[in-house]
Amino acid sequence: MGPPKPLTVGILTDSHLEEWQVRAIEHLQFETGVDVSLVVSYVDEFEPAAKSVALNTRDCLGLVDMGLFLDFLRRRDAWALVLAERKLGWIFGHDEPLAYQRAVEDVECLTDAKRIPCEPRSEGAWIELPGAVVDRVEEECDVVVHFGSRLVRGEILTAPEYGVIGFHPADIRKYRGLGPELLFLNGEATAGSTLQRLDETVDGGEIVAFDTVDIRTCYTLWEIEERIRAMQIRLLTDGIKNLQDPTVEPTLVSADELGELYYNTDRQRLTFSASLAAKNLVGRLKQTVIN
Protein backbone atom coordinates (compact mmCIF):
# COMPACT_ATOMS: atom_id res chain seq x y z
CA MET A 1 0.00 0.00 0.00
CA GLY A 2 1.39 3.39 -1.01
CA PRO A 3 1.25 6.63 0.96
CA PRO A 4 -2.23 8.06 1.56
CA LYS A 5 -3.66 10.42 -1.04
CA PRO A 6 -3.46 14.08 0.08
CA LEU A 7 -6.86 15.33 1.13
CA THR A 8 -8.63 18.38 -0.24
CA VAL A 9 -9.40 20.59 2.73
CA GLY A 10 -12.00 23.33 3.11
CA ILE A 11 -11.91 26.09 5.71
CA LEU A 12 -15.10 27.34 7.36
CA THR A 13 -14.68 30.52 9.39
CA ASP A 14 -15.93 34.01 10.01
CA SER A 15 -14.26 37.04 8.42
CA HIS A 16 -10.98 36.70 10.38
CA LEU A 17 -8.48 34.03 11.38
CA GLU A 18 -6.30 34.17 14.46
CA GLU A 19 -2.53 33.93 14.00
CA TRP A 20 -2.36 30.38 15.38
CA GLN A 21 -5.02 29.27 12.91
CA VAL A 22 -3.02 30.67 10.00
CA ARG A 23 0.11 28.93 11.26
CA ALA A 24 -1.85 25.68 11.68
CA ILE A 25 -2.91 25.82 8.02
CA GLU A 26 0.66 26.60 6.92
CA HIS A 27 2.03 23.73 9.01
CA LEU A 28 -0.59 21.38 7.58
CA GLN A 29 0.27 22.34 4.01
CA PHE A 30 4.01 21.96 4.62
CA GLU A 31 3.78 18.60 6.39
CA THR A 32 1.13 16.85 4.29
CA GLY A 33 0.85 18.59 0.93
CA VAL A 34 -2.92 18.91 1.27
CA ASP A 35 -4.79 21.20 -1.07
CA VAL A 36 -6.83 23.86 0.72
CA SER A 37 -9.36 24.15 -2.08
CA LEU A 38 -12.20 26.20 -0.60
CA VAL A 39 -12.76 28.91 2.02
CA VAL A 40 -16.32 29.50 3.19
CA SER A 41 -16.57 32.67 5.29
CA TYR A 42 -19.59 34.04 7.11
CA VAL A 43 -20.47 37.13 9.09
CA ASP A 44 -20.74 36.39 12.81
CA GLU A 45 -23.50 38.56 14.19
CA PHE A 46 -22.35 37.75 17.75
CA GLU A 47 -18.91 39.28 17.20
CA PRO A 48 -18.79 43.07 16.64
CA ALA A 49 -16.67 44.15 13.68
CA ALA A 50 -14.61 46.33 16.01
CA LYS A 51 -13.36 43.30 17.95
CA SER A 52 -10.62 42.49 15.44
CA VAL A 53 -9.37 46.10 15.63
CA ALA A 54 -9.25 45.92 19.42
CA LEU A 55 -7.46 42.56 19.35
CA ASN A 56 -4.77 43.92 17.04
CA THR A 57 -4.19 47.17 18.97
CA ARG A 58 -2.07 46.21 21.97
CA ASP A 59 -0.13 49.30 23.00
CA CYS A 60 -2.84 51.79 23.92
CA LEU A 61 -6.43 52.18 25.07
CA GLY A 62 -8.49 53.57 22.21
CA LEU A 63 -12.04 54.57 21.36
CA VAL A 64 -12.75 51.11 19.92
CA ASP A 65 -11.83 49.52 23.23
CA MET A 66 -14.02 51.94 25.16
CA GLY A 67 -16.92 51.28 22.80
CA LEU A 68 -16.67 47.52 23.27
CA PHE A 69 -16.35 47.91 27.03
CA LEU A 70 -19.45 50.11 27.20
CA ASP A 71 -21.34 47.66 24.98
CA PHE A 72 -20.63 44.88 27.49
CA LEU A 73 -21.74 47.10 30.36
CA ARG A 74 -24.99 47.99 28.56
CA ARG A 75 -25.70 44.29 28.27
CA ARG A 76 -24.90 43.87 31.98
CA ASP A 77 -22.13 41.49 31.02
CA ALA A 78 -19.52 41.16 33.77
CA TRP A 79 -17.01 39.73 31.25
CA ALA A 80 -16.13 43.40 30.63
CA LEU A 81 -14.01 43.21 33.81
CA VAL A 82 -11.92 40.37 32.37
CA LEU A 83 -11.50 42.10 29.01
CA ALA A 84 -10.43 45.32 30.75
CA GLU A 85 -7.79 43.39 32.71
CA ARG A 86 -6.60 41.74 29.50
CA LYS A 87 -6.25 45.09 27.73
CA LEU A 88 -4.26 46.57 30.60
CA GLY A 89 -1.97 43.54 30.46
CA TRP A 90 -1.31 44.17 26.76
CA ILE A 91 -0.50 47.82 27.40
CA PHE A 92 2.08 46.77 30.00
CA GLY A 93 3.74 44.31 27.64
CA HIS A 94 2.02 40.97 28.28
CA ASP A 95 1.42 40.08 24.64
CA GLU A 96 -0.52 37.21 23.04
CA PRO A 97 0.99 36.97 19.55
CA LEU A 98 -0.97 33.87 18.54
CA ALA A 99 -4.27 35.70 19.13
CA TYR A 100 -3.66 38.46 16.59
CA GLN A 101 -6.29 38.46 13.87
CA ARG A 102 -5.95 38.58 10.10
CA ALA A 103 -8.71 39.21 7.58
CA VAL A 104 -9.29 36.00 5.62
CA GLU A 105 -8.60 37.74 2.31
CA ASP A 106 -5.14 38.77 3.59
CA VAL A 107 -3.99 35.23 4.48
CA GLU A 108 -1.28 34.32 1.96
CA CYS A 109 -1.53 30.54 2.36
CA LEU A 110 -5.17 30.72 1.22
CA THR A 111 -4.48 32.79 -1.89
CA ASP A 112 -5.19 29.93 -4.29
CA ALA A 113 -8.35 28.71 -2.56
CA LYS A 114 -11.76 29.49 -3.99
CA ARG A 115 -13.77 31.89 -1.80
CA ILE A 116 -17.45 31.59 -0.95
CA PRO A 117 -19.03 34.34 1.17
CA CYS A 118 -21.98 32.88 3.01
CA GLU A 119 -25.01 34.06 4.97
CA PRO A 120 -25.97 31.09 7.13
CA ARG A 121 -29.30 30.65 8.82
CA SER A 122 -28.78 31.55 12.46
CA GLU A 123 -30.65 30.28 15.51
CA GLY A 124 -29.16 31.21 18.84
CA ALA A 125 -25.53 30.08 18.90
CA TRP A 126 -26.07 27.71 15.95
CA ILE A 127 -25.64 28.30 12.23
CA GLU A 128 -26.74 26.20 9.26
CA LEU A 129 -25.24 26.69 5.81
CA PRO A 130 -27.34 27.12 2.65
CA GLY A 131 -27.85 24.06 0.47
CA ALA A 132 -25.87 25.50 -2.44
CA VAL A 133 -22.81 25.97 -0.21
CA VAL A 134 -23.18 22.44 1.18
CA ASP A 135 -23.26 21.08 -2.38
CA ARG A 136 -20.04 22.92 -3.27
CA VAL A 137 -18.32 21.61 -0.16
CA GLU A 138 -19.45 18.04 -0.87
CA GLU A 139 -18.14 18.27 -4.43
CA GLU A 140 -14.78 19.90 -3.70
CA CYS A 141 -13.66 18.94 -0.16
CA ASP A 142 -12.73 15.69 1.59
CA VAL A 143 -12.82 17.38 4.99
CA VAL A 144 -13.67 20.83 6.36
CA VAL A 145 -11.89 22.58 9.24
CA HIS A 146 -14.14 24.92 11.21
CA PHE A 147 -12.29 27.84 12.81
CA GLY A 148 -15.28 30.07 13.58
CA SER A 149 -16.76 30.53 17.03
CA ARG A 150 -20.33 29.55 16.17
CA LEU A 151 -21.86 26.08 16.57
CA VAL A 152 -22.54 24.34 13.24
CA ARG A 153 -25.33 21.94 12.39
CA GLY A 154 -27.14 20.56 9.36
CA GLU A 155 -26.11 18.66 6.23
CA ILE A 156 -22.67 20.31 6.08
CA LEU A 157 -21.53 18.00 8.90
CA THR A 158 -21.79 14.91 6.70
CA ALA A 159 -21.26 16.43 3.24
CA PRO A 160 -17.46 15.92 3.08
CA GLU A 161 -16.19 12.33 3.24
CA TYR A 162 -14.43 12.94 6.56
CA GLY A 163 -16.91 15.45 7.95
CA VAL A 164 -16.25 18.79 9.63
CA ILE A 165 -13.56 18.98 12.32
CA GLY A 166 -13.03 21.72 14.87
CA PHE A 167 -11.11 22.50 18.05
CA HIS A 168 -12.28 22.70 21.61
CA PRO A 169 -9.55 24.21 23.84
CA ALA A 170 -10.00 21.63 26.61
CA ASP A 171 -10.66 17.93 27.09
CA ILE A 172 -14.31 17.31 26.17
CA ARG A 173 -14.31 14.41 28.64
CA LYS A 174 -13.86 16.95 31.44
CA TYR A 175 -14.74 20.49 30.35
CA ARG A 176 -17.23 21.28 27.60
CA GLY A 177 -18.37 24.79 26.70
CA LEU A 178 -16.08 26.96 28.80
CA GLY A 179 -12.67 25.33 29.06
CA PRO A 180 -9.51 27.38 29.74
CA GLU A 181 -11.33 29.65 32.19
CA LEU A 182 -12.19 26.71 34.43
CA LEU A 183 -8.77 25.10 34.02
CA PHE A 184 -7.31 28.33 35.36
CA LEU A 185 -9.75 28.86 38.20
CA ASN A 186 -9.47 25.22 39.29
CA GLY A 187 -5.67 25.29 39.33
CA GLU A 188 -5.22 22.41 36.88
CA ALA A 189 -1.64 21.28 36.13
CA THR A 190 -2.28 20.50 32.47
CA ALA A 191 -4.53 21.82 29.72
CA GLY A 192 -5.88 19.70 26.90
CA SER A 193 -7.18 20.43 23.44
CA THR A 194 -9.59 18.27 21.48
CA LEU A 195 -9.81 18.18 17.70
CA GLN A 196 -13.20 16.60 17.13
CA ARG A 197 -15.40 15.59 14.24
CA LEU A 198 -18.39 17.84 14.86
CA ASP A 199 -21.90 16.58 15.35
CA GLU A 200 -25.06 18.31 16.52
CA THR A 201 -24.06 18.31 20.17
CA VAL A 202 -22.02 20.89 22.06
CA ASP A 203 -18.42 19.59 22.20
CA GLY A 204 -19.55 15.99 21.93
CA GLY A 205 -18.07 14.80 18.64
CA GLU A 206 -15.64 11.97 17.89
CA ILE A 207 -12.07 12.76 18.94
CA VAL A 208 -9.78 12.94 15.89
CA ALA A 209 -6.69 14.13 17.82
CA PHE A 210 -5.96 15.14 21.41
CA ASP A 211 -2.97 16.40 23.37
CA THR A 212 -2.11 18.16 26.61
CA VAL A 213 0.38 20.82 27.69
CA ASP A 214 1.84 21.66 31.11
CA ILE A 215 0.41 24.91 32.52
CA ARG A 216 1.89 24.86 36.02
CA THR A 217 4.09 27.86 35.19
CA CYS A 218 1.22 29.90 33.73
CA TYR A 219 0.22 32.87 35.88
CA THR A 220 -2.79 34.07 33.89
CA LEU A 221 -5.62 32.71 31.79
CA TRP A 222 -4.05 34.36 28.77
CA GLU A 223 -0.79 32.44 29.16
CA ILE A 224 -2.78 29.21 29.30
CA GLU A 225 -4.65 30.13 26.14
CA GLU A 226 -1.38 30.91 24.33
CA ARG A 227 0.03 27.50 25.25
CA ILE A 228 -3.11 25.82 23.98
CA ARG A 229 -2.97 27.81 20.74
CA ALA A 230 0.66 26.79 20.18
CA MET A 231 -0.24 23.13 20.71
CA GLN A 232 -3.17 23.34 18.30
CA ILE A 233 -0.89 24.46 15.44
CA ARG A 234 0.59 20.95 15.37
CA LEU A 235 -2.60 19.19 16.44
CA LEU A 236 -4.40 20.07 13.21
CA THR A 237 -1.75 18.23 11.20
CA ASP A 238 -1.94 15.26 13.57
CA GLY A 239 -5.70 15.11 13.10
CA ILE A 240 -5.57 15.23 9.30
CA LYS A 241 -2.92 12.48 9.29
CA ASN A 242 -5.14 10.38 11.56
CA LEU A 243 -8.05 10.77 9.15
CA GLN A 244 -5.82 9.55 6.32
CA ASP A 245 -4.57 6.54 8.29
CA PRO A 246 -6.91 3.52 7.89
CA THR A 247 -5.50 2.00 11.09
CA VAL A 248 -6.60 4.97 13.22
CA GLU A 249 -10.23 5.21 14.29
CA PRO A 250 -11.61 8.44 15.80
CA THR A 251 -12.53 7.99 19.45
CA LEU A 252 -16.29 7.92 20.00
CA VAL A 253 -17.09 9.42 23.41
CA SER A 254 -20.28 8.14 25.00
CA ALA A 255 -22.71 10.49 26.73
CA ASP A 256 -21.59 9.09 30.10
CA GLU A 257 -17.94 9.90 29.34
CA LEU A 258 -18.53 13.51 28.28
CA GLY A 259 -17.64 16.20 30.76
CA GLU A 260 -20.10 18.62 32.30
CA LEU A 261 -21.26 21.40 30.00
CA TYR A 262 -20.31 24.87 31.27
CA TYR A 263 -22.19 27.60 29.45
CA ASN A 264 -20.67 30.79 28.05
CA THR A 265 -23.39 32.70 29.90
CA ASP A 266 -21.43 31.98 33.10
CA ARG A 267 -19.09 34.75 31.93
CA GLN A 268 -21.88 37.25 32.49
CA ARG A 269 -22.04 36.46 36.20
CA LEU A 270 -20.23 39.00 38.36
CA THR A 271 -18.87 36.40 40.79
CA PHE A 272 -17.35 34.34 37.94
CA SER A 273 -15.79 37.19 35.98
CA ALA A 274 -14.61 39.08 39.07
CA SER A 275 -12.88 35.94 40.39
CA LEU A 276 -11.17 35.41 37.05
CA ALA A 277 -10.05 39.04 36.71
CA ALA A 278 -8.74 39.05 40.30
CA LYS A 279 -6.78 35.81 39.80
CA ASN A 280 -5.28 37.22 36.61
CA LEU A 281 -4.15 40.36 38.44
CA VAL A 282 -2.61 38.34 41.27
CA GLY A 283 -0.87 36.18 38.67
CA ARG A 284 0.60 39.22 36.96
CA LEU A 285 1.94 40.51 40.28
CA LYS A 286 3.57 37.13 41.00
CA GLN A 287 5.04 37.07 37.53
CA THR A 288 6.49 40.57 38.01
CA VAL A 289 8.11 39.60 41.32
CA ILE A 290 9.60 36.38 39.93
CA ASN A 291 10.92 38.03 36.79
Secondary structure, 3 states (H helix, E strand, C coil): CCCCCCCEEEEEECCEEEHHHHHHHHHHHHHHCCEEEEEEEECCCCCCCHHHHHHHCCCCCCHHHHHHHHHHHHCCCCHHHHHHHHHHHHHCCCCCHHHCEEEHHHCHHHCCCEEEEECCEEECCEEECCHHHHHHHHHHCCEEEECCCCEECCHHHCCCCCCEEEEECCCCCCEEECCHHHHHHCCCCEEEEEEEECCCCCCCCEEEEEEEEECCCCCCHHHHHHHHHHHHHHHHHHHHHHHHCCCCCCECCCCCCCCEEECHHHHHCHHHHHHHHHHHHHHHHHHHHHC
